[in-house]
Amino acid sequence: MTDSFRDQLSFRSTAQSLNGTDQNRALQEQIITLEAQLQREQEEHKATKKKLQASGDSLNKEKQLRMQFQSGLQREQEDKKEAQKKEREAFAQLKEKEEERR
């Protein structure tokens, strides 16, 4: 091999080596960027999941309160009906006693 040919090969291998190093750096930077992006997305996912869970908990509490309220209304209506029934019975008894007195 001639000296000029060796010089060209040496230059090429050095250039390829530098080019490979640049590519490695670029790939490493891209990996770092992607890892950071992935971490941000995972954190956003966790935050969204917590918000959804809190929202679900809130909906469950709201449903539970609504059911308790409806149950309370139902009991109140039943109590009212029972009171009206007792009132009618008492009025009927009072009417009977008044008729007996006559």
Gaussian input, Z-matrix of N, CA and C with variables (Angstrom, degrees):
# hf/3-21g

backbone

0 1
 N
 C     1     B1
 C     2     B2     1     A1
 N     3     B3     2     A2     1     D1
 C     4     B4     3     A3     2     D2
 C     5     B5     4     A4     3     D3
 N     6     B6     5     A5     4     D4
 C     7     B7     6     A6     5     D5
 C     8     B8     7     A7     6     D6
 N     9     B9     8     A8     7     D7
 C    10    B10     9     A9     8     D8
 C    11    B11    10    A10     9     D9
 N    12    B12    11    A11    10    D10
 C    13    B13    12    A12    11    D11
 C    14    B14    13    A13    12    D12
 N    15    B15    14    A14    13    D13
 C    16    B16    15    A15    14    D14
 C    17    B17    16    A16    15    D15
 N    18    B18    17    A17    16    D16
 C    19    B19    18    A18    17    D17
 C    20    B20    19    A19    18    D18
 N    21    B21    20    A20    19    D19
 C    22    B22    21    A21    20    D20
 C    23    B23    22    A22    21    D21
 N    24    B24    23    A23    22    D22
 C    25    B25    24    A24    23    D23
 C    26    B26    25    A25    24    D24
 N    27    B27    26    A26    25    D25
 C    28    B28    27    A27    26    D26
 C    29    B29    28    A28    27    D27
 N    30    B30    29    A29    28    D28
 C    31    B31    30    A30    29    D29
 C    32    B32    31    A31    30    D30
 N    33    B33    32    A32    31    D31
 C    34    B34    33    A33    32    D32
 C    35    B35    34    A34    33    D33
 N    36    B36    35    A35    34    D34
 C    37    B37    36    A36    35    D35
 C    38    B38    37    A37    36    D36
 N    39    B39    38    A38    37    D37
 C    40    B40    39    A39    38    D38
 C    41    B41    40    A40    39    D39
 N    42    B42    41    A41    40    D40
 C    43    B43    42    A42    41    D41
 C    44    B44    43    A43    42    D42
 N    45    B45    44    A44    43    D43
 C    46    B46    45    A45    44    D44
 C    47    B47    46    A46    45    D45
 N    48    B48    47    A47    46    D46
 C    49    B49    48    A48    47    D47
 C    50    B50    49    A49    48    D48
 N    51    B51    50    A50    49    D49
 C    52    B52    51    A51    50    D50
 C    53    B53    52    A52    51    D51
 N    54    B54    53    A53    52    D52
 C    55    B55    54    A54    53    D53
 C    56    B56    55    A55    54    D54
 N    57    B57    56    A56    55    D55
 C    58    B58    57    A57    56    D56
 C    59    B59    58    A58    57    D57
 N    60    B60    59    A59    58    D58
 C    61    B61    60    A60    59    D59
 C    62    B62    61    A61    60    D60
 N    63    B63    62    A62    61    D61
 C    64    B64    63    A63    62    D62
 C    65    B65    64    A64    63    D63
 N    66    B66    65    A65    64    D64
 C    67    B67    66    A66    65    D65
 C    68    B68    67    A67    66    D66
 N    69    B69    68    A68    67    D67
 C    70    B70    69    A69    68    D68
 C    71    B71    70    A70    69    D69
 N    72    B72    71    A71    70    D70
 C    73    B73    72    A72    71    D71
 C    74    B74    73    A73    72    D72
 N    75    B75    74    A74    73    D73
 C    76    B76    75    A75    74    D74
 C    77    B77    76    A76    75    D75
 N    78    B78    77    A77    76    D76
 C    79    B79    78    A78    77    D77
 C    80    B80    79    A79    78    D78
 N    81    B81    80    A80    79    D79
 C    82    B82    81    A81    80    D80
 C    83    B83    82    A82    81    D81
 N    84    B84    83    A83    82    D82
 C    85    B85    84    A84    83    D83
 C    86    B86    85    A85    84    D84
 N    87    B87    86    A86    85    D85
 C    88    B88    87    A87    86    D86
 C    89    B89    88    A88    87    D87
 N    90    B90    89    A89    88    D88
 C    91    B91    90    A90    89    D89
 C    92    B92    91    A91    90    D90
 N    93    B93    92    A92    91    D91
 C    94    B94    93    A93    92    D92
 C    95    B95    94    A94    93    D93
 N    96    B96    95    A95    94    D94
 C    97    B97    96    A96    95    D95
 C    98    B98    97    A97    96    D96
 N    99    B99    98    A98    97    D97
 C   100   B100    99    A99    98    D98
 C   101   B101   100   A100    99    D99
 N   102   B102   101   A101   100   D100
 C   103   B103   102   A102   101   D101
 C   104   B104   103   A103   102   D102
 N   105   B105   104   A104   103   D103
 C   106   B106   105   A105   104   D104
 C   107   B107   106   A106   105   D105
 N   108   B108   107   A107   106   D106
 C   109   B109   108   A108   107   D107
 C   110   B110   109   A109   108   D108
 N   111   B111   110   A110   109   D109
 C   112   B112   111   A111   110   D110
 C   113   B113   112   A112   111   D111
 N   114   B114   113   A113   112   D112
 C   115   B115   114   A114   113   D113
 C   116   B116   115   A115   114   D114
 N   117   B117   116   A116   115   D115
 C   118   B118   117   A117   116   D116
 C   119   B119   118   A118   117   D117
 N   120   B120   119   A119   118   D118
 C   121   B121   120   A120   119   D119
 C   122   B122   121   A121   120   D120
 N   123   B123   122   A122   121   D121
 C   124   B124   123   A123   122   D122
 C   125   B125   124   A124   123   D123
 N   126   B126   125   A125   124   D124
 C   127   B127   126   A126   125   D125
 C   128   B128   127   A127   126   D126
 N   129   B129   128   A128   127   D127
 C   130   B130   129   A129   128   D128
 C   131   B131   130   A130   129   D129
 N   132   B132   131   A131   130   D130
 C   133   B133   132   A132   131   D131
 C   134   B134   133   A133   132   D132
 N   135   B135   134   A134   133   D133
 C   136   B136   135   A135   134   D134
 C   137   B137   136   A136   135   D135
 N   138   B138   137   A137   136   D136
 C   139   B139   138   A138   137   D137
 C   140   B140   139   A139   138   D138
 N   141   B141   140   A140   139   D139
 C   142   B142   141   A141   140   D140
 C   143   B143   142   A142   141   D141
 N   144   B144   143   A143   142   D142
 C   145   B145   144   A144   143   D143
 C   146   B146   145   A145   144   D144
 N   147   B147   146   A146   145   D145
 C   148   B148   147   A147   146   D146
 C   149   B149   148   A148   147   D147
 N   150   B150   149   A149   148   D148
 C   151   B151   150   A150   149   D149
 C   152   B152   151   A151   150   D150
 N   153   B153   152   A152   151   D151
 C   154   B154   153   A153   152   D152
 C   155   B155   154   A154   153   D153
 N   156   B156   155   A155   154   D154
 C   157   B157   156   A156   155   D155
 C   158   B158   157   A157   156   D156
 N   159   B159   158   A158   157   D157
 C   160   B160   159   A159   158   D158
 C   161   B161   160   A160   159   D159
 N   162   B162   161   A161   160   D160
 C   163   B163   162   A162   161   D161
 C   164   B164   163   A163   162   D162
 N   165   B165   164   A164   163   D163
 C   166   B166   165   A165   164   D164
 C   167   B167   166   A166   165   D165
 N   168   B168   167   A167   166   D166
 C   169   B169   168   A168   167   D167
 C   170   B170   169   A169   168   D168
 N   171   B171   170   A170   169   D169
 C   172   B172   171   A171   170   D170
 C   173   B173   172   A172   171   D171
 N   174   B174   173   A173   172   D172
 C   175   B175   174   A174   173   D173
 C   176   B176   175   A175   174   D174
 N   177   B177   176   A176   175   D175
 C   178   B178   177   A177   176   D176
 C   179   B179   178   A178   177   D177
 N   180   B180   179   A179   178   D178
 C   181   B181   180   A180   179   D179
 C   182   B182   181   A181   180   D180
 N   183   B183   182   A182   181   D181
 C   184   B184   183   A183   182   D182
 C   185   B185   184   A184   183   D183
 N   186   B186   185   A185   184   D184
 C   187   B187   186   A186   185   D185
 C   188   B188   187   A187   186   D186
 N   189   B189   188   A188   187   D187
 C   190   B190   189   A189   188   D188
 C   191   B191   190   A190   189   D189
 N   192   B192   191   A191   190   D190
 C   193   B193   192   A192   191   D191
 C   194   B194   193   A193   192   D192
 N   195   B195   194   A194   193   D193
 C   196   B196   195   A195   194   D194
 C   197   B197   196   A196   195   D195
 N   198   B198   197   A197   196   D196
 C   199   B199   198   A198   197   D197
 C   200   B200   199   A199   198   D198
 N   201   B201   200   A200   199   D199
 C   202   B202   201   A201   200   D200
 C   203   B203   202   A202   201   D201
 N   204   B204   203   A203   202   D202
 C   205   B205   204   A204   203   D203
 C   206   B206   205   A205   204   D204
 N   207   B207   206   A206   205   D205
 C   208   B208   207   A207   206   D206
 C   209   B209   208   A208   207   D207
 N   210   B210   209   A209   208   D208
 C   211   B211   210   A210   209   D209
 C   212   B212   211   A211   210   D210
 N   213   B213   212   A212   211   D211
 C   214   B214   213   A213   212   D212
 C   215   B215   214   A214   213   D213
 N   216   B216   215   A215   214   D214
 C   217   B217   216   A216   215   D215
 C   218   B218   217   A217   216   D216
 N   219   B219   218   A218   217   D217
 C   220   B220   219   A219   218   D218
 C   221   B221   220   A220   219   D219
 N   222   B222   221   A221   220   D220
 C   223   B223   222   A222   221   D221
 C   224   B224   223   A223   222   D222
 N   225   B225   224   A224   223   D223
 C   226   B226   225   A225   224   D224
 C   227   B227   226   A226   225   D225
 N   228   B228   227   A227   226   D226
 C   229   B229   228   A228   227   D227
 C   230   B230   229   A229   228   D228
 N   231   B231   230   A230   229   D229
 C   232   B232   231   A231   230   D230
 C   233   B233   232   A232   231   D231
 N   234   B234   233   A233   232   D232
 C   235   B235   234   A234   233   D233
 C   236   B236   235   A235   234   D234
 N   237   B237   236   A236   235   D235
 C   238   B238   237   A237   236   D236
 C   239   B239   238   A238   237   D237
 N   240   B240   239   A239   238   D238
 C   241   B241   240   A240   239   D239
 C   242   B242   241   A241   240   D240
 N   243   B243   242   A242   241   D241
 C   244   B244   243   A243   242   D242
 C   245   B245   244   A244   243   D243
 N   246   B246   245   A245   244   D244
 C   247   B247   246   A246   245   D245
 C   248   B248   247   A247   246   D246
 N   249   B249   248   A248   247   D247
 C   250   B250   249   A249   248   D248
 C   251   B251   250   A250   249   D249
 N   252   B252   251   A251   250   D250
 C   253   B253   252   A252   251   D251
 C   254   B254   253   A253   252   D252
 N   255   B255   254   A254   253   D253
 C   256   B256   255   A255   254   D254
 C   257   B257   256   A256   255   D255
 N   258   B258   257   A257   256   D256
 C   259   B259   258   A258   257   D257
 C   260   B260   259   A259   258   D258
 N   261   B261   260   A260   259   D259
 C   262   B262   261   A261   260   D260
 C   263   B263   262   A262   261   D261
 N   264   B264   263   A263   262   D262
 C   265   B265   264   A264   263   D263
 C   266   B266   265   A265   264   D264
 N   267   B267   266   A266   265   D265
 C   268   B268   267   A267   266   D266
 C   269   B269   268   A268   267   D267
 N   270   B270   269   A269   268   D268
 C   271   B271   270   A270   269   D269
 C   272   B272   271   A271   270   D270
 N   273   B273   272   A272   271   D271
 C   274   B274   273   A273   272   D272
 C   275   B275   274   A274   273   D273
 N   276   B276   275   A275   274   D274
 C   277   B277   276   A276   275   D275
 C   278   B278   277   A277   276   D276
 N   279   B279   278   A278   277   D277
 C   280   B280   279   A279   278   D278
 C   281   B281   280   A280   279   D279
 N   282   B282   281   A281   280   D280
 C   283   B283   282   A282   281   D281
 C   284   B284   283   A283   282   D282
 N   285   B285   284   A284   283   D283
 C   286   B286   285   A285   284   D284
 C   287   B287   286   A286   285   D285
 N   288   B288   287   A287   286   D286
 C   289   B289   288   A288   287   D287
 C   290   B290   289   A289   288   D288
 N   291   B291   290   A290   289   D289
 C   292   B292   291   A291   290   D290
 C   293   B293   292   A292   291   D291
 N   294   B294   293   A293   292   D292
 C   295   B295   294   A294   293   D293
 C   296   B296   295   A295   294   D294
 N   297   B297   296   A296   295   D295
 C   298   B298   297   A297   296   D296
 C   299   B299   298   A298   297   D297
 N   300   B300   299   A299   298   D298
 C   301   B301   300   A300   299   D299
 C   302   B302   301   A301   300   D300
 N   303   B303   302   A302   301   D301
 C   304   B304   303   A303   302   D302
 C   305   B305   304   A304   303   D303

   B1=1.4471
   B2=1.5151
   B3=1.2834
   B4=1.4610
   B5=1.5089
   B6=1.3061
   B7=1.4646
   B8=1.5280
   B9=1.3183
   B10=1.4701
   B11=1.5351
   B12=1.3309
   B13=1.4631
   B14=1.5290
   B15=1.3473
   B16=1.4638
   B17=1.5166
   B18=1.3077
   B19=1.4655
   B20=1.5236
   B21=1.3241
   B22=1.4685
   B23=1.5306
   B24=1.3205
   B25=1.4638
   B26=1.5245
   B27=1.3082
   B28=1.4540
   B29=1.5251
   B30=1.3271
   B31=1.4577
   B32=1.5286
   B33=1.3430
   B34=1.4653
   B35=1.5233
   B36=1.3223
   B37=1.4603
   B38=1.5292
   B39=1.3386
   B40=1.4631
   B41=1.5236
   B42=1.3198
   B43=1.4669
   B44=1.5255
   B45=1.3327
   B46=1.4615
   B47=1.5225
   B48=1.3268
   B49=1.4534
   B50=1.5222
   B51=1.3431
   B52=1.4661
   B53=1.5268
   B54=1.3256
   B55=1.4558
   B56=1.5328
   B57=1.3314
   B58=1.4659
   B59=1.5167
   B60=1.3348
   B61=1.4582
   B62=1.5232
   B63=1.3251
   B64=1.4669
   B65=1.5280
   B66=1.3255
   B67=1.4683
   B68=1.5274
   B69=1.3383
   B70=1.4674
   B71=1.5232
   B72=1.3251
   B73=1.4707
   B74=1.5264
   B75=1.3164
   B76=1.4659
   B77=1.5286
   B78=1.3382
   B79=1.4644
   B80=1.5277
   B81=1.3243
   B82=1.4628
   B83=1.5306
   B84=1.3309
   B85=1.4650
   B86=1.5229
   B87=1.3241
   B88=1.4637
   B89=1.5332
   B90=1.3272
   B91=1.4705
   B92=1.5229
   B93=1.3279
   B94=1.4677
   B95=1.5254
   B96=1.3278
   B97=1.4689
   B98=1.5232
   B99=1.3308
   B100=1.4667
   B101=1.5254
   B102=1.3339
   B103=1.4642
   B104=1.5242
   B105=1.3376
   B106=1.4666
   B107=1.5269
   B108=1.3228
   B109=1.4685
   B110=1.5308
   B111=1.3190
   B112=1.4629
   B113=1.5274
   B114=1.3201
   B115=1.4627
   B116=1.5338
   B117=1.3456
   B118=1.4714
   B119=1.5248
   B120=1.3220
   B121=1.4676
   B122=1.5225
   B123=1.3307
   B124=1.4635
   B125=1.5270
   B126=1.3358
   B127=1.4618
   B128=1.5265
   B129=1.3396
   B130=1.4640
   B131=1.5238
   B132=1.3277
   B133=1.4651
   B134=1.5293
   B135=1.3417
   B136=1.4642
   B137=1.5254
   B138=1.3345
   B139=1.4677
   B140=1.5251
   B141=1.3234
   B142=1.4681
   B143=1.5230
   B144=1.3180
   B145=1.4668
   B146=1.5305
   B147=1.3450
   B148=1.4650
   B149=1.5256
   B150=1.3439
   B151=1.4647
   B152=1.5183
   B153=1.3312
   B154=1.4633
   B155=1.5225
   B156=1.3243
   B157=1.4592
   B158=1.5260
   B159=1.3415
   B160=1.4641
   B161=1.5207
   B162=1.3199
   B163=1.4622
   B164=1.5261
   B165=1.3203
   B166=1.4628
   B167=1.5165
   B168=1.3412
   B169=1.4622
   B170=1.5199
   B171=1.3238
   B172=1.4607
   B173=1.5233
   B174=1.3276
   B175=1.4678
   B176=1.5270
   B177=1.3213
   B178=1.4642
   B179=1.5226
   B180=1.3399
   B181=1.4628
   B182=1.5227
   B183=1.3336
   B184=1.4617
   B185=1.5305
   B186=1.3317
   B187=1.4672
   B188=1.5235
   B189=1.3324
   B190=1.4573
   B191=1.5287
   B192=1.3328
   B193=1.4621
   B194=1.5234
   B195=1.3284
   B196=1.4599
   B197=1.5286
   B198=1.3323
   B199=1.4620
   B200=1.5307
   B201=1.3381
   B202=1.4612
   B203=1.5238
   B204=1.3186
   B205=1.4625
   B206=1.5249
   B207=1.3378
   B208=1.4641
   B209=1.5256
   B210=1.3217
   B211=1.4591
   B212=1.5284
   B213=1.3307
   B214=1.4635
   B215=1.5187
   B216=1.3327
   B217=1.4671
   B218=1.5228
   B219=1.3152
   B220=1.4637
   B221=1.5305
   B222=1.3388
   B223=1.4670
   B224=1.5250
   B225=1.3366
   B226=1.4613
   B227=1.5283
   B228=1.3316
   B229=1.4666
   B230=1.5292
   B231=1.3233
   B232=1.4689
   B233=1.5239
   B234=1.3397
   B235=1.4662
   B236=1.5254
   B237=1.3325
   B238=1.4638
   B239=1.5206
   B240=1.3327
   B241=1.4660
   B242=1.5265
   B243=1.3312
   B244=1.4657
   B245=1.5261
   B246=1.3184
   B247=1.4700
   B248=1.5272
   B249=1.3334
   B250=1.4655
   B251=1.5286
   B252=1.3210
   B253=1.4646
   B254=1.5292
   B255=1.3459
   B256=1.4630
   B257=1.5256
   B258=1.3385
   B259=1.4622
   B260=1.5342
   B261=1.3172
   B262=1.4720
   B263=1.5312
   B264=1.3490
   B265=1.4650
   B266=1.5258
   B267=1.3301
   B268=1.4662
   B269=1.5254
   B270=1.3195
   B271=1.4627
   B272=1.5283
   B273=1.3361
   B274=1.4703
   B275=1.5235
   B276=1.3370
   B277=1.4677
   B278=1.5284
   B279=1.3116
   B280=1.4593
   B281=1.5254
   B282=1.3098
   B283=1.4659
   B284=1.5295
   B285=1.3395
   B286=1.4650
   B287=1.5243
   B288=1.3367
   B289=1.4629
   B290=1.5257
   B291=1.3350
   B292=1.4639
   B293=1.5218
   B294=1.3387
   B295=1.4642
   B296=1.5253
   B297=1.3479
   B298=1.4624
   B299=1.5220
   B300=1.3216
   B301=1.4534
   B302=1.5213
   B303=1.2792
   B304=1.4644
   B305=1.4511
   A1=109.03
   A2=112.10
   A3=117.19
   A4=109.19
   A5=113.66
   A6=118.90
   A7=112.08
   A8=116.81
   A9=119.14
   A10=110.42
   A11=115.74
   A12=119.14
   A13=110.33
   A14=116.21
   A15=120.91
   A16=110.30
   A17=115.56
   A18=119.51
   A19=110.50
   A20=116.10
   A21=119.55
   A22=110.56
   A23=116.74
   A24=119.97
   A25=110.78
   A26=115.34
   A27=120.45
   A28=110.22
   A29=116.46
   A30=121.79
   A31=110.23
   A32=114.49
   A33=118.90
   A34=111.07
   A35=116.75
   A36=118.93
   A37=110.34
   A38=116.64
   A39=119.73
   A40=109.88
   A41=117.73
   A42=122.23
   A43=109.91
   A44=116.13
   A45=119.05
   A46=110.78
   A47=115.42
   A48=119.97
   A49=110.37
   A50=116.11
   A51=119.96
   A52=110.31
   A53=115.26
   A54=119.90
   A55=110.06
   A56=116.57
   A57=121.03
   A58=111.19
   A59=116.81
   A60=120.89
   A61=110.01
   A62=116.96
   A63=120.83
   A64=110.57
   A65=115.00
   A66=118.50
   A67=110.75
   A68=115.26
   A69=119.33
   A70=110.84
   A71=116.14
   A72=120.30
   A73=110.57
   A74=115.47
   A75=119.90
   A76=110.29
   A77=115.51
   A78=118.98
   A79=111.44
   A80=117.10
   A81=120.44
   A82=110.60
   A83=116.56
   A84=120.20
   A85=110.47
   A86=115.92
   A87=120.23
   A88=110.27
   A89=116.74
   A90=121.12
   A91=109.94
   A92=116.43
   A93=120.80
   A94=110.38
   A95=116.21
   A96=120.92
   A97=110.90
   A98=116.33
   A99=120.23
   A100=111.92
   A101=116.70
   A102=120.00
   A103=110.88
   A104=116.78
   A105=120.72
   A106=110.55
   A107=115.72
   A108=120.50
   A109=110.29
   A110=116.56
   A111=121.29
   A112=110.49
   A113=116.20
   A114=120.21
   A115=110.62
   A116=116.84
   A117=120.45
   A118=110.67
   A119=115.72
   A120=119.94
   A121=111.27
   A122=117.04
   A123=120.13
   A124=110.58
   A125=116.83
   A126=120.67
   A127=110.65
   A128=116.37
   A129=120.17
   A130=110.18
   A131=116.15
   A132=121.02
   A133=110.29
   A134=116.34
   A135=120.33
   A136=110.52
   A137=116.29
   A138=120.44
   A139=110.79
   A140=116.00
   A141=120.14
   A142=110.34
   A143=116.17
   A144=120.80
   A145=110.22
   A146=116.72
   A147=120.55
   A148=110.65
   A149=116.41
   A150=119.96
   A151=110.55
   A152=116.68
   A153=120.59
   A154=111.12
   A155=115.90
   A156=119.72
   A157=109.93
   A158=116.71
   A159=120.35
   A160=110.29
   A161=115.74
   A162=120.49
   A163=110.42
   A164=116.28
   A165=121.02
   A166=111.44
   A167=116.40
   A168=120.52
   A169=110.17
   A170=115.74
   A171=121.03
   A172=110.68
   A173=116.19
   A174=119.92
   A175=111.09
   A176=116.54
   A177=120.00
   A178=110.89
   A179=116.87
   A180=120.51
   A181=110.21
   A182=115.99
   A183=120.29
   A184=110.36
   A185=116.96
   A186=120.78
   A187=110.56
   A188=115.70
   A189=120.46
   A190=110.28
   A191=117.21
   A192=120.70
   A193=111.11
   A194=116.67
   A195=120.72
   A196=110.25
   A197=116.39
   A198=120.18
   A199=110.57
   A200=116.67
   A201=120.29
   A202=110.61
   A203=116.08
   A204=120.96
   A205=110.16
   A206=116.50
   A207=120.46
   A208=111.01
   A209=115.99
   A210=120.41
   A211=109.70
   A212=116.15
   A213=120.97
   A214=111.41
   A215=116.53
   A216=120.36
   A217=110.84
   A218=115.64
   A219=120.38
   A220=109.95
   A221=116.59
   A222=120.23
   A223=110.52
   A224=115.13
   A225=119.97
   A226=110.61
   A227=116.90
   A228=120.58
   A229=111.04
   A230=116.08
   A231=119.67
   A232=110.71
   A233=116.11
   A234=120.09
   A235=110.86
   A236=116.44
   A237=121.29
   A238=110.64
   A239=116.23
   A240=120.83
   A241=110.29
   A242=115.28
   A243=119.84
   A244=110.18
   A245=116.99
   A246=120.87
   A247=110.57
   A248=117.79
   A249=121.13
   A250=110.61
   A251=115.81
   A252=120.62
   A253=109.79
   A254=116.30
   A255=120.64
   A256=110.53
   A257=115.26
   A258=119.77
   A259=110.46
   A260=117.50
   A261=121.37
   A262=110.64
   A263=115.11
   A264=118.98
   A265=110.71
   A266=115.65
   A267=119.68
   A268=110.51
   A269=117.51
   A270=121.72
   A271=110.01
   A272=116.03
   A273=120.25
   A274=110.43
   A275=117.46
   A276=121.24
   A277=110.46
   A278=115.78
   A279=120.57
   A280=110.15
   A281=116.10
   A282=121.59
   A283=110.10
   A284=116.32
   A285=120.70
   A286=110.79
   A287=116.50
   A288=120.91
   A289=110.42
   A290=117.08
   A291=120.21
   A292=110.32
   A293=116.28
   A294=120.06
   A295=110.62
   A296=116.06
   A297=120.07
   A298=110.29
   A299=117.52
   A300=122.35
   A301=110.55
   A302=118.00
   A303=121.63
   A304=109.09
   D1=146.21
   D2=179.72
   D3=-87.67
   D4=160.89
   D5=-179.72
   D6=-62.74
   D7=-40.23
   D8=-179.15
   D9=-65.89
   D10=-36.90
   D11=178.40
   D12=-66.40
   D13=-41.27
   D14=176.95
   D15=-62.76
   D16=-41.84
   D17=178.75
   D18=-61.52
   D19=-41.80
   D20=179.55
   D21=-65.06
   D22=-43.41
   D23=178.25
   D24=-63.21
   D25=-43.32
   D26=179.18
   D27=-62.03
   D28=-43.45
   D29=179.28
   D30=-63.30
   D31=-44.06
   D32=-179.82
   D33=-63.70
   D34=-45.74
   D35=-178.56
   D36=-65.32
   D37=-36.83
   D38=176.40
   D39=-65.98
   D40=-43.55
   D41=179.25
   D42=-64.17
   D43=-43.73
   D44=178.83
   D45=-64.55
   D46=-38.61
   D47=178.77
   D48=-63.71
   D49=-45.39
   D50=177.89
   D51=-63.72
   D52=-42.96
   D53=179.23
   D54=-62.46
   D55=-41.95
   D56=177.20
   D57=-63.40
   D58=-40.04
   D59=178.15
   D60=-63.91
   D61=-42.49
   D62=177.62
   D63=-62.28
   D64=-41.18
   D65=178.61
   D66=-64.53
   D67=-41.21
   D68=178.02
   D69=-61.01
   D70=-44.95
   D71=178.58
   D72=-60.84
   D73=-45.19
   D74=-179.62
   D75=-62.05
   D76=-42.60
   D77=178.77
   D78=-66.57
   D79=-40.04
   D80=178.00
   D81=-63.43
   D82=-42.06
   D83=177.76
   D84=-63.35
   D85=-40.14
   D86=178.65
   D87=-64.87
   D88=-40.99
   D89=177.88
   D90=-61.99
   D91=-46.27
   D92=179.59
   D93=-60.52
   D94=-43.81
   D95=178.96
   D96=-62.21
   D97=-45.01
   D98=-179.99
   D99=-65.62
   D100=-39.43
   D101=177.90
   D102=-64.21
   D103=-41.59
   D104=177.99
   D105=-64.03
   D106=-41.82
   D107=178.55
   D108=-63.71
   D109=-42.47
   D110=178.40
   D111=-61.59
   D112=-43.49
   D113=179.80
   D114=-62.45
   D115=-43.31
   D116=177.94
   D117=-61.08
   D118=-43.61
   D119=-179.72
   D120=-65.52
   D121=-37.05
   D122=177.43
   D123=-66.50
   D124=-40.35
   D125=177.62
   D126=-65.31
   D127=-41.22
   D128=176.89
   D129=-63.13
   D130=-39.63
   D131=178.73
   D132=-62.12
   D133=-44.86
   D134=178.66
   D135=-61.29
   D136=-44.48
   D137=-179.76
   D138=-63.17
   D139=-43.35
   D140=178.91
   D141=-64.31
   D142=-40.99
   D143=179.56
   D144=-62.25
   D145=-42.14
   D146=178.34
   D147=-63.77
   D148=-42.04
   D149=179.27
   D150=-63.30
   D151=-43.11
   D152=178.88
   D153=-63.64
   D154=-40.45
   D155=179.52
   D156=-65.89
   D157=-42.61
   D158=177.97
   D159=-63.07
   D160=-40.37
   D161=178.27
   D162=-64.17
   D163=-43.12
   D164=177.41
   D165=-63.05
   D166=-42.15
   D167=177.17
   D168=-61.46
   D169=-41.82
   D170=179.19
   D171=-63.05
   D172=-43.13
   D173=178.06
   D174=-63.70
   D175=-40.52
   D176=178.53
   D177=-63.68
   D178=-41.79
   D179=177.84
   D180=-63.95
   D181=-41.65
   D182=179.09
   D183=-62.29
   D184=-44.30
   D185=177.98
   D186=-60.95
   D187=-43.49
   D188=-179.10
   D189=-63.30
   D190=-44.07
   D191=178.12
   D192=-63.72
   D193=-40.96
   D194=178.78
   D195=-62.26
   D196=-42.99
   D197=179.22
   D198=-64.36
   D199=-41.29
   D200=178.15
   D201=-63.54
   D202=-41.59
   D203=179.29
   D204=-63.12
   D205=-46.78
   D206=179.43
   D207=-63.12
   D208=-39.62
   D209=178.08
   D210=-63.71
   D211=-41.73
   D212=177.41
   D213=-62.76
   D214=-42.60
   D215=177.45
   D216=-62.52
   D217=-42.87
   D218=-179.57
   D219=-62.16
   D220=-44.68
   D221=178.32
   D222=-62.29
   D223=-41.35
   D224=179.60
   D225=-61.95
   D226=-43.01
   D227=178.49
   D228=-64.65
   D229=-41.38
   D230=177.92
   D231=-63.74
   D232=-42.27
   D233=177.91
   D234=-62.41
   D235=-40.16
   D236=178.39
   D237=-62.40
   D238=-45.97
   D239=179.05
   D240=-60.99
   D241=-43.17
   D242=179.45
   D243=-63.43
   D244=-42.95
   D245=178.95
   D246=-64.18
   D247=-41.19
   D248=178.18
   D249=-64.26
   D250=-39.65
   D251=179.09
   D252=-63.12
   D253=-46.66
   D254=179.43
   D255=-63.63
   D256=-38.51
   D257=178.71
   D258=-63.48
   D259=-43.61
   D260=178.01
   D261=-63.44
   D262=-42.84
   D263=178.88
   D264=-63.16
   D265=-44.21
   D266=179.00
   D267=-63.56
   D268=-40.76
   D269=178.75
   D270=-65.00
   D271=-40.91
   D272=178.52
   D273=-64.22
   D274=-41.83
   D275=178.36
   D276=-64.70
   D277=-41.87
   D278=178.79
   D279=-62.36
   D280=-42.22
   D281=179.03
   D282=-63.45
   D283=-42.27
   D284=178.53
   D285=-62.13
   D286=-44.49
   D287=-179.56
   D288=-63.43
   D289=-39.34
   D290=178.65
   D291=-65.36
   D292=-39.14
   D293=179.23
   D294=-68.21
   D295=-35.36
   D296=178.53
   D297=-66.91
   D298=-35.79
   D299=179.72
   D300=-67.03
   D301=-31.05
   D302=-177.71
   D303=-73.99

